[in-house]
C-alpha cells in the first residue's frame, strides 16, 4: 500500500468518525431539548379553616400551584367544576 493510499484510507476513516460524532451531537441536543420542554406542575386545592383572634370561624378555598420544572409557566385562569 502506497503512502497516497494510506492517506486516502485515513481520510475515509476520519470522515466516518466525523459523521458519527455529528449524529451523536444531534441526538443529544434533541434529547436535551425535549427533556426541558416538559411542564411539570404540582397543583392542590382544598378548603381551609381560618381561626382568628375573636373573629368567627371562616372557611376559604385555597389553590396552590408549584412549578417543578425548569421552564417558566404562567397561569392565566383557574376553573372549578363540581360534579
Secondary structure, 3 states (H helix, E strand, C coil): CCHHHHHHHHHHHHHHHHHHHHHHHHHHHHHHHHHHHCCCEEEEEEEEEECCCCCCCEEEEEEEEEECCCCCCCCCCCCCCCC
